[in-house]
Amino acid sequence: MRRPKAICFDMGYTLLMHRPTGPDLYRRVLAECEIDVSLDALEGALAPAREHYIRSTREGRDFEASMEEATRFWAEYNGIILSGLGVPDERHQEVGEKIYTTAWQPENWEIFPEVMAALQALRAEGIRMVVISNFVDTLRAVCELHQVAGFFEDIIASVEAGAMKPDPRIFRLALRRLGVDAADAWHVGDNYWADVLGSRAVGMTPVLVDRERAVPHPDCLTVRSLDELVEMLRATEDSEAAA
């Protein structure tokens, strides 16, 4: 396997995760809005919203290619949830906006335990790195607060690139800024549709982060953590030296 000169990383659920988790974040914000819901009721209301997300993604809707589109989409998404919970329509805008802005705030993210050591190891290996994420304009602030920004030559949010993964334009933008060929770059992310298919389409080597082994028969390189990514990279070095 060819050793990369550069690695691009997704942010959400690759480098960092929501804290509190999605359902807990919803319940916290709803409680602040004096709306009391059970976890079971919330999970029931989340299901059709998640289906809307998947359908929109599969249809190629660029709902995070601009802040305007992002706020419109997440208002729709939260409207589905609030309707399922029986929240009056006149409160949807107020409550929905509070939910998505809370989710985007840097302090509501947490770094995965192994990430800092893995990034340090990759930097020591001479690997150049960037972030490519379907995210809003708080992406850089999230990375800065959690002290990973300094590892990356660039941090590219889809709202700033004008395209969201799997659109090839956002990957090509990262490659241009790095000045490397696609064949010399890996892309690491947790979403098969956005990260694997998107990066593969431009000639990069995709690496799926599947922490829960949710994909039974992946057709790409797969790791459970970024520790394994470092091991994978070092194996390429060993195999080339052996050859």
Secondary structure, 3 states (H helix, E strand, C coil): CCCCCEEEECCECCCEEECCCHHHHHHHHHHHCCCCCCHHHHHHHHHHHHHHHHHHHHCCCCCCCCHHHHHHHHHHHHHHHHHHCCCCHHHHHHHHHHHHHHHHCHHHEEECCCHHHHHHHHHHCCCEEEEEECCCCCHHHHHHHCCCHHHCCEEEEHHHHCCCCCCHHHHHHHHHHHCCCHHHEEEEECCHHHHHHHHHHCCCEEEEECCCCCCCCCCCEEECCHHHHHHHHHHHHHHHHHC
